[in-house]
Amino acid sequence: MSYGWFIPVIVAVSFLLTWALRRYALSRSLMDIPNARSSHSIPTPRGGGVAIVLAFTLALFMLLFAGLITFSVFLAIAGAGALIAIIGFMDDHGHIPARWRLLGHFAASAGLLFWMGGLPVIEFFGHTFDLGWFGHVLAAFYLVWLLNLYNFMDGIDGIASVEAICVCLGACLLYWVSGELALIWAPLLLAAAVAGFLCWNFPPAKIFMGDAGSGFLGIVLGGLSLQAAWISADFLWGWLILLGVFIVDATFTLFRRLLRGDKVYEAHRSHAYQYASRLFGSHLKITFVVSLINLLWLLPIALGVVQFGLNPGWGLILAYAPLTALAIKYRAGELEGPPVKN
């Protein structure tokens, strides 16, 4: 039986839900008002990422009933994603103290790991590591960091959407060349859900994703990477390589701000991509460059690891080294400059 019709359905559902959410946000004046820490200059509706949450949750139900994912994987990803989306939605519409948000993030990550089976045995530089309970703790921090960094990196029009689509389609290619066709459906339909939203979020954005959508994407991408890791350790490294743009920029920025003594939970606009958007005066150019880096640099390296025997450790270094150089060049984590003009 062919399930190709799932893709246009999920794109259409996401597109229509984003349209409805935009009308709702406009009617209720749920607007993101520019301030000194914004990377936009025009008041814009927010919360459109809820469309991604609902469309992909529908996709997971479809995959479950079609027998394309197991019940445990469904519970892991749908359950954790829903909790993170609810926390983000509440924070979008009010304010949740950072410590309670973090507690909710760890609770969602723990639930995902419980149903996913935790962190499997991993291989690094030719050595195999079974980390046991420490591995599960490490995986929880990985998920919490991934969902938060995705929130941090959702700062200019289209960048978080384009990153998710590139990473998901890249993962689909890794699965296809490896013959693991059953793994393709979840990231493919996540890409479809994001594509429907991107129609409204493409620069210049008509609606923003909001914390509900960005946090949801972060933990779902993390969950999909762990699902793949249970099939092959190389898949996990492939995912980490594909996510390199966001991981390097966010992590480098965090460490630099920590060393300076900043309150890292406060909003800022000192990521490399934000400095670059101010330098070039365009969100579209930076979003386009991110897609090129994903497709022309990170994807070939990930393919080398998964399909052509490239050592995962060296692959990760090869992928991240120029990204780190770009983070330094574009002042990731440095004190912020003057307001941006779109």
For each residue, the residues with C-beta under 8 A, 3 or more apart:
1: 66
2: 5
3: 6 66 68 185
4: 7
5: 2 8 9
6: 3 9 10 59 62 63 185 189 192
7: 4 10 11 188 189 192
8: 5 11 12 192
9: 5 6 12 13
10: 6 7 13 14 55 56 58 59 189 192 193 196
11: 7 8 14 15 192 193 195 196
12: 8 9 15 16 196
13: 9 10 16 17 51 54 55 58 193 196
14: 10 11 17 18 51 52 54 55 192 193 194 195 196 197
15: 11 12 18 19 51 196 197 199 200
16: 12 13 19 20 196
17: 13 14 20 21 50 51 54 55 196
18: 14 15 21 22 48 51 196 197 199 200 201 207
19: 15 16 22 23 200
20: 16 17 23 24 51
21: 17 18 24 25 45 47 48 50 51 207
22: 18 19 25 26 45 48 200 206 207
23: 19 20 26 27
24: 20 21 27 28 30
25: 21 22 28 29 30 31 45 46 47 48 207
26: 22 23 29 30 45
27: 23 24
28: 24 25
29: 25 26
30: 24 25 26 45 46 47 92 93
31: 25 43 44 45 46
32: 38 40 43 44 45 46 208
33: 43
34: 38 40 41 42 43
35: 38
36: 339
37: 267 268 269 336
38: 32 34 35 41 269 339 340
39: 155 156 269 274 277 278 283 340
40: 32 34 44 156 157 205 283 340 342
41: 34 38 339 340 341 342
42: 34 204 342
43: 31 32 33 34
44: 31 32 40 205 206 207 208
45: 21 22 25 26 30 31 32 48 206 207 208
46: 25 30 31 32 92 207 208 209 210
47: 21 25 30 50 89 92 93 207 208 210 212 213
48: 18 21 22 25 45 51 197 200 201 207 208 209 210 213
49: 52 53 85 88 197 208 209 210 211 212 213 214 216 217
50: 17 21 47 53 54 85 89 210 212 213
51: 13 14 15 17 18 20 21 48 54 55 193 196 197 213
52: 14 49 55 56 193 194 196 197 209 213 216 217
53: 49 50 56 57 81 82 85 212 213 216
54: 13 14 17 50 51 57 58
55: 10 13 14 17 51 52 58 59 192 193 196 197
56: 10 52 53 59 60 81 189 190 193 216 220
57: 53 54 60 61 78 81 82
58: 10 13 54 55 61 62
59: 6 10 55 56 62 63 186 189 190 192 193
60: 56 57 63 64 69 74 77 78 186
61: 57 58 64 65 74 78
62: 6 58 59 65 66 189
63: 6 59 60 66 68 69 74 185 186 189
64: 60 61 67 68 69 71 74
65: 61 62
66: 1 3 62 63
67: 64
68: 3 63 64 182 185
69: 60 63 64 73 74 185 186
70: 73 74
71: 64 74 75
72: 75 76 115 116 117
73: 69 70 76 77 115 116 186 227
74: 60 61 63 64 69 70 71 77 78
75: 71 72 78 79 115
76: 72 73 79 80 111 112 113 114 115 116 223 227
77: 60 73 74 80 81 112 186 220 223 224 227
78: 57 60 61 74 75 81 82
79: 75 76 82 83 108 111 112 115
80: 76 77 83 84 108 109 111 112 143 219 220 223
81: 53 56 57 77 78 84 85 108 216 219 220 223
82: 53 57 78 79 85 86
83: 79 80 86 87 104 107 108 111
84: 80 81 87 88 104 105 108 147 215 216 218 219
85: 49 50 53 81 82 88 89 212 213 215 216
86: 82 83 89 90 212
87: 83 84 90 91 96 101 104 105 108 211 215
88: 49 84 85 91 92 151 210 211 212 213 214 215 216
89: 47 50 85 86 92 93 210 211 212
90: 86 87 93 94 96
91: 87 88 94 95 96 101 211
92: 30 46 47 88 89 210 211 212
93: 30 47 89 90
94: 90 91
95: 91
96: 87 90 91 100 101 104
97: 100 101
98: 101 102 265
99: 102 103
100: 96 97 103 104
101: 87 91 96 97 98 104 105
102: 98 99 105 106 144
103: 99 100 106 107
104: 83 84 87 96 100 101 107 108
105: 84 87 101 102 108 109 143 144 147 148 215 219
106: 102 103 109 110 140 144
107: 83 103 104 110 111
108: 79 80 81 83 84 87 104 105 111 112 143 147 219
109: 80 105 106 112 113 139 140 143 144 147 219 222
110: 106 107 113 114 140
111: 76 79 80 83 107 108 114 115
112: 76 77 79 80 108 109 115 116 143 219 222 223 226
113: 76 109 110 116 117 118 119 136 139 140 143 226
114: 76 110 111 118
115: 72 73 75 76 79 111 112
116: 72 73 76 112 113 223 226 227 230
117: 72 113 120 230
118: 113 114 135 136 139
119: 113 122 131 135 136 138 139 226 229
120: 117 226 229 230 233
121: 128 129 130 233
122: 119 128 129 131 135 229 233 236
123: 126 127 128 129 233 234 312
124: 127 129 312 313
125: 311 312 313 314
126: 123 311
127: 123 124
128: 121 122 123
129: 121 122 123 124 135
130: 121 135
131: 119 122 134 135 136 138
132: 135 136
133: 136 137
134: 131 137 138
135: 118 119 122 129 130 131 132 138 139
136: 113 118 119 131 132 133 139 140
137: 133 134 140 141
138: 119 131 134 135 141 142
139: 109 113 118 119 135 136 142 143 226
140: 106 109 110 113 136 137 143 144
141: 137 138 144 145
142: 138 139 145 146 222
143: 80 105 108 109 112 113 139 140 146 147 219 222 223 226
144: 102 105 106 109 140 141 147 148
145: 141 142 148 149 251
146: 142 143 149 150 218 219 221 222 243 247
147: 84 105 108 109 143 144 150 151 215 216 218 219 222
148: 105 144 145 151 152 215 218
149: 145 146 152 153 218 246 247 250 251 254
150: 146 147 153 154 160 214 215 217 218 221 246
151: 88 147 148 154 211 214 215 218
152: 148 149 155 250 253 271
153: 149 150 159 160 163 214 246 249 250 271 273
154: 150 151 159 160 208 209 213 214
155: 39 152 159 269 271 273 274
156: 39 40 159 203 273 274 277 283 286 287
157: 40 201 202 203 204 205 283 284 287
158: 161 162 198 201 202 203 205 283 284 287
159: 153 154 155 156 162 163 273 283 286 287 290
160: 150 153 154 163 164 209 213 214 217
161: 158 164 165 194 195 197 198 201 202 209
162: 158 159 165 166 198 287 290 291
163: 153 159 160 166 167 243 245 246 290 294
164: 160 161 167 168 190 191 194 217 221
165: 161 162 168 169 191 194 195 198
166: 162 163 169 170 242 290 291 294 295 299
167: 163 164 170 171 187 221 239 242 243 294
168: 164 165 171 172 187 188 190 191 194 221 224
169: 165 166 172 173 187 188 191
170: 166 167 173 174 238 242 294 295 298 299 302
171: 167 168 174 175 183 187 224 225 228 235 238 239 242
172: 168 169 175 176 184 187 188 191
173: 169 170 176 177 299 303
174: 170 171 177 178 235 238 302 303 306 307
175: 171 172 178 180 181 183 184 187 228 235
176: 172 173 179 180 181 184
177: 173 174 303 306 307
178: 174 175 232 235 306 307
179: 176
180: 175 176 183 184 228 231 232 235
181: 175 176 184
182: 68 185
183: 171 175 180 186 187 227 228 231
184: 172 175 176 180 181 187 188
185: 3 6 63 68 69 182 188 189
186: 59 60 63 69 73 77 183 189 190 224 227
187: 167 168 169 171 172 175 183 184 190 191 224
188: 7 168 169 172 184 185 191 192
189: 6 7 10 56 59 62 63 185 186 192 193
190: 56 59 164 168 186 187 193 194 217 220 221 224
191: 164 165 168 169 172 187 188 194 195
192: 6 7 8 10 11 14 55 59 188 189 195 196
193: 10 11 13 14 51 52 55 56 59 189 190 196 197
194: 14 52 161 164 165 168 190 191 197 198 217
195: 11 14 161 165 191 192 198 199
196: 10 11 12 13 14 15 16 17 18 51 52 55 192 193 199
197: 14 15 18 48 49 51 52 55 161 193 194 200 201 209 213
198: 158 161 162 165 194 195 201 202
199: 15 18 195 196 202
200: 15 18 19 22 48 197 205 206 207
201: 18 48 157 158 161 197 198 205 206 207 208 209
202: 157 158 161 198 199 205
203: 156 157 158 282 283 284 287
204: 42 157 283 342
205: 40 44 157 158 200 201 202 208 283
206: 22 44 45 200 201
207: 18 21 22 25 44 45 46 47 48 200 201
208: 32 44 45 46 47 48 49 154 201 205
209: 46 48 49 52 154 160 161 197 201 212 213 214
210: 46 47 48 49 50 88 89 92 213 214
211: 49 87 88 89 91 92 151 214 215
212: 47 49 50 53 85 86 88 89 92 209 215 216
213: 47 48 49 50 51 52 53 85 88 154 160 197 209 210 216 217
214: 49 88 150 151 153 154 160 209 210 211 217 218
215: 84 85 87 88 105 147 148 150 151 211 212 218 219
216: 49 52 53 56 81 84 85 88 147 212 213 219 220
217: 49 52 150 160 164 190 194 213 214 220 221
218: 84 146 147 148 149 150 151 214 215 221 222
219: 80 81 84 105 108 109 112 143 146 147 215 216 222 223
220: 56 77 80 81 190 216 217 223 224
221: 146 150 164 167 168 190 217 218 224 225 239 243
222: 109 112 142 143 146 147 218 219 225 226
223: 76 77 80 81 112 116 143 219 220 226 227
224: 77 168 171 186 187 190 220 221 227 228 239
225: 171 221 222 228 229 235 236 239 240 243
226: 112 113 116 119 120 139 143 222 223 229 230 236
227: 73 76 77 116 183 186 223 224 230 231
228: 171 175 180 183 224 225 231 232 235 236 238 239
229: 119 120 122 225 226 232 233 235 236 239
230: 116 117 120 226 227
231: 180 183 227 228 235
232: 178 180 228 229 235 236 306
233: 120 121 122 123 229 236 237 312
234: 123 237 238 305 306 312
235: 171 174 175 178 180 225 228 229 231 232 238 239 306
236: 122 225 226 228 229 232 233 239 240
237: 233 234 240 241 302 305 312 315 316
238: 170 171 174 228 234 235 241 242 302 303 305 306
239: 167 171 221 224 225 228 229 235 236 242 243 302
240: 225 236 237 243 244 247 316
241: 237 238 244 298 301 302 305 315 316 319
242: 166 167 170 171 238 239 294 298 299 302
243: 146 163 167 221 225 239 240 246 247
244: 240 241 247 248 298 319 320 323
245: 163 248 249 290 293 294 298 323
246: 149 150 153 163 243 249 250
247: 146 149 240 243 244 250 251 320
248: 244 245 251 252 320 323 324 327
249: 153 245 246 252 253 271 272 273 323 327 332
250: 149 152 153 246 247 253 254 271
251: 145 149 247 248 254 255
252: 248 249 255 256 272 324 327 328 332 333
253: 152 249 250 256 257 270 271 272 327 332 333
254: 149 250 251 257 258 264 333
255: 251 252 258 259 333
256: 252 253 259 260 332 333 334
257: 253 254 260 262 264 268 270 333
258: 254 255 261 262 264
259: 255 256
260: 256 257 333 335
261: 258
262: 257 258 266 268
263: 266
264: 254 257 258
265: 98
266: 262 263
267: 37
268: 37 257 262 336
269: 37 38 39 155 274 336 340
270: 253 257 274 275 331 332 333 334 335 336
271: 152 153 155 249 250 253 274 275 332 333
272: 249 252 253 275 276 326 327 329 330 331 332
273: 153 155 156 159 249 276 277 286 290 330
274: 39 155 156 269 270 271 277 278 340
275: 270 271 272 278 279 330 331 332 334 337
276: 272 273 279 280 286 289 330
277: 39 156 273 274 280 281 282 283 285 286 340
278: 39 274 275 281 337 338 340 341
279: 275 276 330
280: 276 277 285 286
281: 277 278 341 342
282: 203 277 285 286 342
283: 39 40 156 157 158 159 203 204 205 277 286 287 342
284: 157 158 203 287 288
285: 277 280 282 288 289
286: 156 159 273 276 277 280 282 283 289 290
287: 156 157 158 159 162 203 283 284 290 291
288: 284 285 291 292
289: 276 285 286 292 293
290: 159 162 163 166 245 273 286 287 293 294
291: 162 166 287 288 294 295
292: 288 289 295 296 297
293: 245 289 290 296 297 298 323
294: 163 166 167 170 242 245 290 291 297 298 299
295: 166 170 291 292 298 299
296: 292 293 299 300
297: 292 293 294 300 301 319 322
298: 170 241 242 244 245 293 294 295 301 302 319
299: 166 170 173 242 294 295 296 302 303
300: 296 297 303 304
301: 241 297 298 304 305 310 315 318 319
302: 170 174 237 238 239 241 242 298 299 305 306 315 319
303: 173 174 177 238 299 300 306 307 308
304: 300 301 307 308 309 310 315
305: 234 237 238 241 301 302 308 310 311 312 315
306: 174 177 178 232 234 235 238 302 303
307: 174 177 178 303 304
308: 303 304 305
309: 304
310: 301 304 305 314 315
311: 125 126 305 314 315
312: 123 124 125 233 234 237 305 315 316
313: 124 125 316 317
314: 125 310 311 317 318
315: 237 241 301 302 304 305 310 311 312 318 319
316: 237 240 241 312 313 319 320
317: 313 314 320 321
318: 301 314 315 321
319: 241 244 297 298 301 302 315 316 323
320: 244 247 248 316 317 323 324
321: 317 318 324 325
322: 297 325 326
323: 244 245 248 249 293 319 320 326 327
324: 248 252 320 321 327 328
325: 321 322 328 329
326: 272 322 323 329 330
327: 248 249 252 253 272 323 324 330 332 333
328: 252 324 325 331 332
329: 272 325 326
330: 272 273 275 276 279 326 327
331: 270 272 275 328 334
332: 249 252 253 256 270 271 272 275 327 328
333: 252 253 254 255 256 257 260 270 271 327
334: 256 270 275 331
335: 260 270
336: 37 268 269 270
337: 275 278
338: 278
339: 36 38 41
340: 38 39 40 41 269 274 277 278
341: 41 278 281
342: 40 41 42 204 281 282 283
